[in-house]
Amino acid sequence: MSRQLTDEEIERQLADLPLWTREGDAIVATIEAPDFPAAIAIVGEAAEVAEEMNHHPDIDIRWRTTSWLLTTHDAGGLTQLDIEQAHRIIEIARRHGVVIDG
């Protein structure tokens, strides 16, 4: 099981994660893809990453807008797995045409 991050660790690492914000024991992001097929492709690739990491996000898809929630349930909060997965989701989104400041 991964170690729960401290508040300081979370805030420091979120500074390098555009779009992601903290909500309680989770980090969340809304990513708007250029179109619906791109949104589905982002989710599909993120699903492969989730399987590889054995760490599965909550995902909501509304046309070209995807909403993401990451937390580590068995650790009772945020761990490095959540941060790493958020970085990978951002990379995937950029490859599919999402423009992200930061």
Residue, then its C-alpha position, 0 to 999 in steps of 0.5 A: m500500500s502507498r503512503q498517504l501524502t502530507d498536505e505540504e507534499i500535495e500542494r507542492q506537487l499540484a503546482d506542477l499539475p495544471l488543471w488539477t485541484r484538491e477536493g478533500d481526499a482527492i484531486v480532480a480535473t476537468i479536461e475538454a477535448p477538441d471533439f468527442p472522439a478525442a475525449i473517448a481516446i483520452v479515456g481509453e488510453a487513461a484506462e490502459v494506464a490505470e490497468e498498468m498501475n492497478h489504480h483506477p480513476d473515477i471518470d465522467i464523460r459529457w460529450r467532449t468534456t471529461s471529469w476526473l477524480l483520483t484518490t487512493h481508497d485503501a490509503g484513505g487519501l492521496t498518494q504518489l500514485d494519484i500524482e503520477q497518474a494525473h501527470r500521465i493523464i495530462e500527457i495523454a490529453r496533450r497528445h490528443g490536442v488538449v491545450i493545457d497552460g502550464 
